Amino acid sequence: MSPTWRSLDRGRAVVLSSGAPATLVRTMPWYTGPHKDAVESSIKKYSPQPEEEAEPVAAAAVANPWVTK
């Protein structure tokens, strides 16, 4: 990586898009913006929740027709 990229200030990013010149932008993290509470609420509502731990079950041995001996 070029030293120029590494010297970017924290909170800055370069957007690369096909057919357009590179653009320097300032990032806007959701956790510092005006919609922080709404985003946190959505994360709590829609994030996968831990399920009950699955109990292993013994499976009967079967011959695999794809394996030849």
C-alpha positions as CSV (number, residue, x, y, z in Angstrom):
1,M,0.0,0.0,0.0
2,S,1.3,3.4,-0.8
3,P,2.5,5.6,2.1
4,T,0.0,8.2,0.9
5,W,-3.0,5.9,1.8
6,R,-1.5,5.2,5.2
7,S,-1.2,8.9,6.0
8,L,-4.9,9.6,5.7
9,D,-6.4,11.0,8.9
10,R,-8.7,8.8,11.0
11,G,-12.2,9.2,9.7
12,R,-11.3,9.7,6.1
13,A,-11.7,7.2,3.2
14,V,-11.2,7.1,-0.5
15,V,-14.2,6.0,-2.6
16,L,-13.2,4.3,-5.9
17,S,-15.9,4.0,-8.5
18,S,-15.9,2.8,-12.1
19,G,-15.8,5.7,-14.5
20,A,-15.3,8.4,-11.8
21,P,-12.3,9.9,-10.2
22,A,-11.3,8.8,-6.7
23,T,-13.1,10.9,-4.1
24,L,-11.9,11.7,-0.5
25,V,-14.8,11.4,2.0
26,R,-15.3,11.8,5.7
27,T,-16.8,8.7,7.3
28,M,-19.9,9.1,9.5
29,P,-20.1,6.2,11.9
30,W,-23.7,5.3,12.8
31,Y,-22.9,5.2,16.5
32,T,-22.0,8.9,16.6
33,G,-24.9,10.2,14.4
34,P,-28.4,11.4,15.1
35,H,-29.9,7.9,14.3
36,K,-27.8,6.1,16.9
37,D,-30.8,5.0,19.0
38,A,-32.8,3.8,16.0
39,V,-29.9,1.8,14.6
40,E,-29.2,0.2,18.0
41,S,-32.9,-0.7,18.3
42,S,-32.9,-2.3,14.8
43,I,-29.8,-4.3,15.6
44,K,-31.4,-5.7,18.8
45,K,-34.5,-6.5,16.9
46,Y,-33.1,-8.1,13.7
47,S,-29.7,-9.6,14.8
48,P,-29.7,-13.3,15.0
49,Q,-30.4,-14.5,18.5
50,P,-28.6,-17.4,20.2
51,E,-30.6,-20.6,19.8
52,E,-30.8,-23.4,22.2
53,E,-27.7,-25.6,22.1
54,A,-28.2,-28.6,19.7
55,E,-27.9,-32.0,21.2
56,P,-25.8,-34.4,19.1
57,V,-27.7,-37.5,17.9
58,A,-26.1,-40.7,16.8
59,A,-26.7,-41.5,13.1
60,A,-27.0,-45.0,11.7
61,A,-24.0,-46.0,9.5
62,V,-25.0,-46.2,5.9
63,A,-23.1,-47.3,2.8
64,N,-22.1,-44.5,0.6
65,P,-22.7,-45.5,-3.1
66,W,-20.2,-42.8,-4.2
67,V,-17.3,-44.4,-2.4
68,T,-15.9,-47.5,-4.0
69,K,-13.7,-49.9,-2.1
